[in-house]
Amino acid sequence: MNDKKNPEELWAMQKAKLKLIFAHLHEDDFQYDYGKKDVMLKNLELKLGKSREELEQLLLGL
C-alpha cells in the first residue's frame, strides 16, 4: 500500500488540522492566487500571531 500523499492531499489535511486547532480560521484564510502563496502565509502569520518560522514548524508538525 502506498501511504504517500500528493501535495494537494497533504495541504487539505494541514488546512483541516489548522482549522481544528485555530477555530477562528475559515476557508477564505487559505485562498490564494497562483504564485502568491507568500501572501496567504503572511495573512495566516498575522491572523495567528505567529512568525513565519513558527507557522512553518506548525505546518511541519501536522
Distance bins in CASP14 RR format, pairs under 12 A and 6 or more apart:
PFRMAT RR
TARGET T0000
AUTHOR 0000-0000-0000
RMODE 2
METHOD distances of the structure
MODEL  1
2 9 0 0 0 0 0 1 0 0 0 0 0
3 9 0 0 0 0 0 1 0 0 0 0 0
3 10 0 0 0 0 0 1 0 0 0 0 0
4 10 0 0 0 0 1 0 0 0 0 0 0
5 11 0 0 0 0 1 0 0 0 0 0 0
5 12 0 0 0 0 1 0 0 0 0 0 0
5 13 1 0 0 1 0 0 0 0 0 0 0
5 14 0 0 0 0 0 1 0 0 0 0 0
6 12 0 0 0 0 1 0 0 0 0 0 0
6 13 0 0 0 0 0 1 0 0 0 0 0
7 13 0 0 0 0 0 1 0 0 0 0 0
7 14 0 0 0 0 0 1 0 0 0 0 0
7 37 0 0 0 0 0 1 0 0 0 0 0
8 14 0 0 0 0 0 1 0 0 0 0 0
8 15 0 0 0 0 0 1 0 0 0 0 0
9 15 0 0 0 0 0 1 0 0 0 0 0
9 16 0 0 0 0 0 1 0 0 0 0 0
10 16 0 0 0 0 0 1 0 0 0 0 0
10 17 0 0 0 0 0 1 0 0 0 0 0
10 59 0 0 0 0 1 0 0 0 0 0 0
10 60 0 0 0 0 0 1 0 0 0 0 0
10 61 0 0 0 0 0 1 0 0 0 0 0
10 62 0 0 0 0 1 0 0 0 0 0 0
11 17 0 0 0 0 0 1 0 0 0 0 0
11 18 0 0 0 0 0 1 0 0 0 0 0
11 30 0 0 0 0 1 0 0 0 0 0 0
11 32 0 0 0 0 0 1 0 0 0 0 0
11 37 0 0 0 0 0 1 0 0 0 0 0
11 40 0 0 0 0 0 1 0 0 0 0 0
11 59 0 0 0 0 1 0 0 0 0 0 0
11 62 0 0 0 0 0 1 0 0 0 0 0
12 18 0 0 0 0 0 1 0 0 0 0 0
12 19 0 0 0 0 0 1 0 0 0 0 0
12 27 0 0 0 0 0 1 0 0 0 0 0
12 30 0 0 0 0 1 0 0 0 0 0 0
12 62 0 0 0 0 0 1 0 0 0 0 0
13 19 0 0 0 0 0 1 0 0 0 0 0
13 20 0 0 0 0 0 1 0 0 0 0 0
13 59 0 0 0 0 0 1 0 0 0 0 0
13 61 0 0 0 0 0 1 0 0 0 0 0
13 62 1 0 0 1 0 0 0 0 0 0 0
14 20 0 0 0 0 0 1 0 0 0 0 0
14 21 0 0 0 0 0 1 0 0 0 0 0
14 25 0 0 0 0 0 1 0 0 0 0 0
14 30 0 0 0 0 1 0 0 0 0 0 0
14 41 0 0 0 0 0 1 0 0 0 0 0
14 44 0 0 0 0 0 1 0 0 0 0 0
14 55 0 0 0 0 0 1 0 0 0 0 0
14 56 0 0 0 0 0 1 0 0 0 0 0
14 58 0 0 0 0 1 0 0 0 0 0 0
14 59 1 0 1 0 0 0 0 0 0 0 0
14 60 0 0 0 0 1 0 0 0 0 0 0
14 61 0 0 0 0 1 0 0 0 0 0 0
14 62 1 0 1 0 0 0 0 0 0 0 0
15 21 0 0 0 0 0 1 0 0 0 0 0
15 22 0 0 0 0 0 1 0 0 0 0 0
15 25 0 0 0 0 1 0 0 0 0 0 0
15 26 0 0 0 0 0 1 0 0 0 0 0
15 27 1 0 0 1 0 0 0 0 0 0 0
15 28 0 0 0 0 0 1 0 0 0 0 0
15 29 0 0 0 0 1 0 0 0 0 0 0
15 30 1 0 1 0 0 0 0 0 0 0 0
15 31 0 0 0 0 0 1 0 0 0 0 0
15 32 0 0 0 0 0 1 0 0 0 0 0
15 40 0 0 0 0 0 1 0 0 0 0 0
15 44 0 0 0 0 0 1 0 0 0 0 0
15 59 0 0 0 0 1 0 0 0 0 0 0
15 62 0 0 0 0 1 0 0 0 0 0 0
16 22 0 0 0 0 0 1 0 0 0 0 0
16 25 0 0 0 0 0 1 0 0 0 0 0
16 27 0 0 0 0 0 1 0 0 0 0 0
16 30 0 0 0 0 0 1 0 0 0 0 0
16 62 0 0 0 0 1 0 0 0 0 0 0
17 25 0 0 0 0 0 1 0 0 0 0 0
17 30 0 0 0 0 0 1 0 0 0 0 0
17 58 0 0 0 0 1 0 0 0 0 0 0
17 59 0 0 0 0 1 0 0 0 0 0 0
17 60 0 0 0 0 0 1 0 0 0 0 0
17 61 0 0 0 0 1 0 0 0 0 0 0
17 62 1 0 1 0 0 0 0 0 0 0 0
18 24 0 0 0 0 0 1 0 0 0 0 0
18 25 1 0 1 0 0 0 0 0 0 0 0
18 26 0 0 0 0 0 1 0 0 0 0 0
18 27 0 0 0 0 0 1 0 0 0 0 0
18 29 0 0 0 0 1 0 0 0 0 0 0
18 30 0 0 0 0 1 0 0 0 0 0 0
18 40 0 0 0 0 0 1 0 0 0 0 0
18 41 0 0 0 0 0 1 0 0 0 0 0
18 44 0 0 0 0 1 0 0 0 0 0 0
18 47 0 0 0 0 0 1 0 0 0 0 0
18 48 0 0 0 0 1 0 0 0 0 0 0
18 50 0 0 0 0 0 1 0 0 0 0 0
18 55 0 0 0 0 1 0 0 0 0 0 0
18 58 1 0 0 1 0 0 0 0 0 0 0
18 59 1 0 0 1 0 0 0 0 0 0 0
18 61 0 0 0 0 0 1 0 0 0 0 0
18 62 1 0 0 1 0 0 0 0 0 0 0
19 25 1 0 1 0 0 0 0 0 0 0 0
19 26 1 0 0 1 0 0 0 0 0 0 0
19 27 0 0 0 0 1 0 0 0 0 0 0
19 28 0 0 0 0 0 1 0 0 0 0 0
19 29 0 0 0 0 1 0 0 0 0 0 0
19 30 0 0 0 0 1 0 0 0 0 0 0
19 44 0 0 0 0 0 1 0 0 0 0 0
19 47 0 0 0 0 0 1 0 0 0 0 0
19 48 0 0 0 0 0 1 0 0 0 0 0
19 62 0 0 0 0 0 1 0 0 0 0 0
20 62 0 0 0 0 1 0 0 0 0 0 0
21 48 0 0 0 0 1 0 0 0 0 0 0
21 50 0 0 0 0 0 1 0 0 0 0 0
21 55 0 0 0 0 0 1 0 0 0 0 0
21 58 0 0 0 0 1 0 0 0 0 0 0
21 59 0 0 0 0 0 1 0 0 0 0 0
21 61 0 0 0 0 0 1 0 0 0 0 0
21 62 0 0 0 0 1 0 0 0 0 0 0
22 29 0 0 0 0 1 0 0 0 0 0 0
22 30 0 0 0 0 0 1 0 0 0 0 0
22 44 0 0 0 0 1 0 0 0 0 0 0
22 47 0 0 0 0 1 0 0 0 0 0 0
22 48 1 0 0 1 0 0 0 0 0 0 0
22 49 0 0 0 0 0 1 0 0 0 0 0
22 50 0 0 0 0 1 0 0 0 0 0 0
22 55 0 0 0 0 0 1 0 0 0 0 0
22 58 0 0 0 0 1 0 0 0 0 0 0
22 62 0 0 0 0 0 1 0 0 0 0 0
23 29 0 0 0 0 0 1 0 0 0 0 0
23 48 0 0 0 0 0 1 0 0 0 0 0
24 44 0 0 0 0 0 1 0 0 0 0 0
24 47 1 0 0 1 0 0 0 0 0 0 0
24 48 0 0 0 0 1 0 0 0 0 0 0
24 49 0 0 0 0 0 1 0 0 0 0 0
25 31 0 0 0 0 0 1 0 0 0 0 0
25 40 0 0 0 0 0 1 0 0 0 0 0
25 43 0 0 0 0 0 1 0 0 0 0 0
25 44 1 0 0 1 0 0 0 0 0 0 0
25 47 1 0 0 1 0 0 0 0 0 0 0
25 48 1 0 0 1 0 0 0 0 0 0 0
25 50 0 0 0 0 0 1 0 0 0 0 0
25 55 0 0 0 0 0 1 0 0 0 0 0
25 58 0 0 0 0 0 1 0 0 0 0 0
26 43 0 0 0 0 0 1 0 0 0 0 0
26 44 0 0 0 0 0 1 0 0 0 0 0
26 47 0 0 0 0 1 0 0 0 0 0 0
27 40 0 0 0 0 0 1 0 0 0 0 0
28 40 0 0 0 0 0 1 0 0 0 0 0
28 43 0 0 0 0 1 0 0 0 0 0 0
28 44 0 0 0 0 0 1 0 0 0 0 0
28 47 0 0 0 0 0 1 0 0 0 0 0
29 39 0 0 0 0 0 1 0 0 0 0 0
29 40 1 0 0 1 0 0 0 0 0 0 0
29 41 0 0 0 0 0 1 0 0 0 0 0
29 42 0 0 0 0 0 1 0 0 0 0 0
29 43 1 0 0 1 0 0 0 0 0 0 0
29 44 1 0 0 1 0 0 0 0 0 0 0
29 45 0 0 0 0 0 1 0 0 0 0 0
29 46 0 0 0 0 0 1 0 0 0 0 0
29 47 1 0 0 1 0 0 0 0 0 0 0
29 48 0 0 0 0 1 0 0 0 0 0 0
30 37 0 0 0 0 0 1 0 0 0 0 0
30 39 0 0 0 0 0 1 0 0 0 0 0
30 40 1 0 0 1 0 0 0 0 0 0 0
30 41 0 0 0 0 0 1 0 0 0 0 0
30 43 0 0 0 0 1 0 0 0 0 0 0
30 44 1 0 0 1 0 0 0 0 0 0 0
30 47 0 0 0 0 0 1 0 0 0 0 0
30 59 0 0 0 0 0 1 0 0 0 0 0
31 37 0 0 0 0 0 1 0 0 0 0 0
31 39 0 0 0 0 1 0 0 0 0 0 0
31 40 1 0 0 1 0 0 0 0 0 0 0
31 43 0 0 0 0 1 0 0 0 0 0 0
31 44 0 0 0 0 0 1 0 0 0 0 0
32 38 0 0 0 0 1 0 0 0 0 0 0
32 39 1 0 0 1 0 0 0 0 0 0 0
32 40 1 1 0 0 0 0 0 0 0 0 0
32 41 0 0 0 0 1 0 0 0 0 0 0
32 42 0 0 0 0 0 1 0 0 0 0 0
32 43 0 0 0 0 1 0 0 0 0 0 0
32 44 0 0 0 0 0 1 0 0 0 0 0
33 39 1 0 0 1 0 0 0 0 0 0 0
33 40 0 0 0 0 1 0 0 0 0 0 0
34 40 0 0 0 0 0 1 0 0 0 0 0
35 41 0 0 0 0 0 1 0 0 0 0 0
36 42 0 0 0 0 1 0 0 0 0 0 0
36 43 0 0 0 0 0 1 0 0 0 0 0
37 43 0 0 0 0 0 1 0 0 0 0 0
37 44 0 0 0 0 0 1 0 0 0 0 0
37 52 0 0 0 0 0 1 0 0 0 0 0
37 59 0 0 0 0 0 1 0 0 0 0 0
38 44 0 0 0 0 0 1 0 0 0 0 0
38 45 0 0 0 0 0 1 0 0 0 0 0
38 52 0 0 0 0 1 0 0 0 0 0 0
38 55 0 0 0 0 0 1 0 0 0 0 0
38 56 0 0 0 0 0 1 0 0 0 0 0
39 45 0 0 0 0 0 1 0 0 0 0 0
39 46 0 0 0 0 0 1 0 0 0 0 0
40 46 0 0 0 0 0 1 0 0 0 0 0
40 47 0 0 0 0 0 1 0 0 0 0 0
40 55 0 0 0 0 0 1 0 0 0 0 0
40 59 0 0 0 0 0 1 0 0 0 0 0
41 47 0 0 0 0 0 1 0 0 0 0 0
41 48 0 0 0 0 0 1 0 0 0 0 0
41 50 0 0 0 0 0 1 0 0 0 0 0
41 51 0 0 0 0 0 1 0 0 0 0 0
41 52 1 0 0 1 0 0 0 0 0 0 0
41 53 0 0 0 0 0 1 0 0 0 0 0
41 54 0 0 0 0 0 1 0 0 0 0 0
41 55 1 0 0 1 0 0 0 0 0 0 0
41 56 0 0 0 0 1 0 0 0 0 0 0
41 58 0 0 0 0 0 1 0 0 0 0 0
41 59 0 0 0 0 1 0 0 0 0 0 0
42 48 0 0 0 0 0 1 0 0 0 0 0
42 49 0 0 0 0 0 1 0 0 0 0 0
42 50 0 0 0 0 0 1 0 0 0 0 0
42 51 0 0 0 0 0 1 0 0 0 0 0
42 52 1 0 0 1 0 0 0 0 0 0 0
42 55 0 0 0 0 1 0 0 0 0 0 0
43 49 0 0 0 0 0 1 0 0 0 0 0
43 50 0 0 0 0 0 1 0 0 0 0 0
43 52 0 0 0 0 0 1 0 0 0 0 0
43 55 0 0 0 0 0 1 0 0 0 0 0
44 50 1 0 0 1 0 0 0 0 0 0 0
44 51 0 0 0 0 0 1 0 0 0 0 0
44 52 0 0 0 0 1 0 0 0 0 0 0
44 54 0 0 0 0 0 1 0 0 0 0 0
44 55 1 0 0 1 0 0 0 0 0 0 0
44 56 0 0 0 0 0 1 0 0 0 0 0
44 58 0 0 0 0 1 0 0 0 0 0 0
44 59 0 0 0 0 1 0 0 0 0 0 0
45 51 1 0 0 1 0 0 0 0 0 0 0
45 52 1 0 1 0 0 0 0 0 0 0 0
45 53 0 0 0 0 1 0 0 0 0 0 0
45 54 0 0 0 0 1 0 0 0 0 0 0
45 55 1 0 1 0 0 0 0 0 0 0 0
45 56 0 0 0 0 1 0 0 0 0 0 0
45 58 0 0 0 0 0 1 0 0 0 0 0
45 59 0 0 0 0 0 1 0 0 0 0 0
46 52 0 0 0 0 0 1 0 0 0 0 0
46 55 0 0 0 0 0 1 0 0 0 0 0
47 55 0 0 0 0 0 1 0 0 0 0 0
48 54 0 0 0 0 1 0 0 0 0 0 0
48 55 1 0 0 1 0 0 0 0 0 0 0
48 58 0 0 0 0 1 0 0 0 0 0 0
48 59 0 0 0 0 0 1 0 0 0 0 0
49 55 0 0 0 0 1 0 0 0 0 0 0
49 58 0 0 0 0 0 1 0 0 0 0 0
50 56 0 0 0 0 1 0 0 0 0 0 0
50 57 0 0 0 0 1 0 0 0 0 0 0
50 58 1 0 0 1 0 0 0 0 0 0 0
50 59 0 0 0 0 0 1 0 0 0 0 0
51 57 0 0 0 0 1 0 0 0 0 0 0
51 58 0 0 0 0 0 1 0 0 0 0 0
52 58 0 0 0 0 0 1 0 0 0 0 0
52 59 0 0 0 0 0 1 0 0 0 0 0
53 59 0 0 0 0 0 1 0 0 0 0 0
53 60 0 0 0 0 0 1 0 0 0 0 0
54 60 0 0 0 0 0 1 0 0 0 0 0
54 61 0 0 0 0 0 1 0 0 0 0 0
55 61 0 0 0 0 0 1 0 0 0 0 0
55 62 0 0 0 0 0 1 0 0 0 0 0
56 62 0 0 0 0 0 1 0 0 0 0 0
END
